[in-house]
Amino acid sequence: MVHGVWLRDGRAEWYRNRFVRDDDVAAARGSPDARSAPRHGQRRREHQRDQPRGRTFAIVEAGGLPVELSNELETVAYSNFEGTLPGSFTAHPKRDPDTGELHAVVYYWAWTTSSTW
């Protein structure tokens, strides 16, 4: 579940919370699946955007791939960032203040020792 507050001119316009939708939940509710939904290293669909800048993602520790959210916090798509993520991503990446590099420890329960980058 994600929570959001939309701020404009120093004031909160709304608060809302949403569940990040997966295909099983979408099917049970009769709603569309998460478009462009690669899972743990699967190939993305071609219409998925490639650059994360200016976009919002839900990430979870040892979970699945990052999930892009709309400005209304609705599930848009799972993203493997054009194949650069073979699986889950950490909820706590750290940026090196000297080099600007982003560092992350990632793991996924179903990976084997041969599932390395």
C-alpha positions as CSV (number, residue, x, y, z in Angstrom):
1,M,0.0,0.0,0.0
2,V,1.2,3.5,-0.8
3,H,0.2,6.7,0.8
4,G,0.4,10.1,-0.9
5,V,-0.2,13.8,-0.2
6,W,-0.6,16.2,-3.2
7,L,1.0,19.5,-2.3
8,R,0.3,22.8,-4.1
9,D,1.3,26.3,-3.1
10,G,2.3,25.0,0.4
11,R,-1.1,23.3,1.0
12,A,-2.2,19.7,0.9
13,E,-4.9,19.3,-1.8
14,W,-5.5,15.6,-1.0
15,Y,-4.4,12.6,0.9
16,R,-5.0,9.1,-0.5
17,N,-3.8,5.5,-0.2
18,R,-3.8,2.8,-2.8
19,F,-2.8,-0.8,-3.0
20,V,-0.3,-1.5,-5.7
21,R,-2.2,-3.7,-8.1
22,D,-0.8,-7.0,-9.4
23,D,-2.4,-9.2,-12.0
24,D,-4.1,-11.6,-9.5
25,V,-5.7,-8.8,-7.6
26,A,-6.7,-7.1,-10.9
27,A,-8.3,-10.3,-12.2
28,A,-10.2,-10.8,-8.9
29,R,-11.6,-7.3,-9.0
30,G,-12.3,-7.3,-12.7
31,S,-9.9,-4.4,-13.4
32,P,-7.1,-4.1,-16.0
33,D,-3.8,-5.8,-15.3
34,A,-0.7,-3.7,-14.6
35,R,0.3,-2.7,-18.1
36,S,3.8,-3.5,-19.3
37,A,4.3,-5.8,-16.4
38,P,7.6,-7.6,-16.5
39,R,8.2,-9.7,-13.4
40,H,11.7,-10.5,-12.0
41,G,13.7,-10.0,-15.2
42,Q,11.1,-10.8,-17.8
43,R,11.2,-8.6,-20.9
44,R,9.2,-5.4,-20.9
45,R,6.6,-4.5,-23.5
46,E,7.9,-2.0,-26.1
47,H,5.6,0.9,-25.2
48,Q,7.0,1.2,-21.7
49,R,8.9,4.4,-21.1
50,D,12.6,3.9,-20.3
51,Q,13.6,6.9,-18.2
52,P,12.6,7.1,-14.5
53,R,13.1,10.9,-14.1
54,G,9.9,12.7,-13.2
55,R,8.0,9.5,-12.4
56,T,6.9,7.9,-9.1
57,F,7.7,4.4,-8.2
58,A,6.6,2.1,-5.4
59,I,9.5,-0.1,-4.2
60,V,9.6,-2.6,-1.4
61,E,12.3,-4.5,0.4
62,A,12.8,-8.0,-1.2
63,G,9.7,-7.5,-3.3
64,G,9.1,-7.4,-7.0
65,L,10.3,-4.9,-9.5
66,P,9.6,-1.2,-9.0
67,V,6.0,-0.3,-9.8
68,E,5.3,3.0,-11.6
69,L,2.4,5.0,-10.1
70,S,0.3,7.7,-11.7
71,N,-0.1,11.1,-10.0
72,E,-3.3,9.7,-8.5
73,L,-1.3,6.7,-7.1
74,E,-2.9,4.2,-9.5
75,T,-0.7,1.3,-10.7
76,V,0.7,2.1,-14.2
77,A,3.3,-0.6,-14.8
78,Y,6.0,-2.8,-13.4
79,S,9.4,-1.6,-14.6
80,N,12.7,-3.4,-15.0
81,F,14.2,-0.1,-16.5
82,E,14.9,-1.5,-19.9
83,G,16.3,-4.8,-18.7
84,T,18.8,-3.3,-16.2
85,L,17.0,-4.9,-13.2
86,P,16.9,-8.7,-13.3
87,G,14.6,-8.8,-10.3
88,S,13.7,-6.9,-7.2
89,F,15.1,-3.6,-6.1
90,T,15.8,-2.3,-2.6
91,A,13.5,0.1,-0.8
92,H,16.6,1.9,0.6
93,P,19.1,2.8,-2.1
94,K,22.0,5.1,-1.1
95,R,23.8,7.7,-3.2
96,D,27.5,8.1,-2.7
97,P,28.0,11.8,-1.9
98,D,31.4,11.9,-3.6
99,T,30.7,10.1,-6.8
100,G,27.0,10.4,-7.2
101,E,26.7,6.7,-7.8
102,L,23.6,4.9,-6.6
103,H,24.2,1.8,-4.5
104,A,21.7,-0.9,-3.6
105,V,21.7,-4.3,-2.0
106,V,19.1,-6.4,-3.8
107,Y,17.8,-9.9,-3.3
108,Y,14.9,-12.0,-4.2
109,W,13.8,-15.2,-2.5
110,A,13.5,-17.2,-5.7
111,W,17.0,-16.3,-7.1
112,T,19.6,-19.1,-7.3
113,T,23.3,-18.5,-7.0
114,S,23.5,-18.4,-10.8
115,S,21.0,-15.4,-10.9
116,T,23.6,-12.8,-10.6
117,W,24.0,-9.6,-12.6
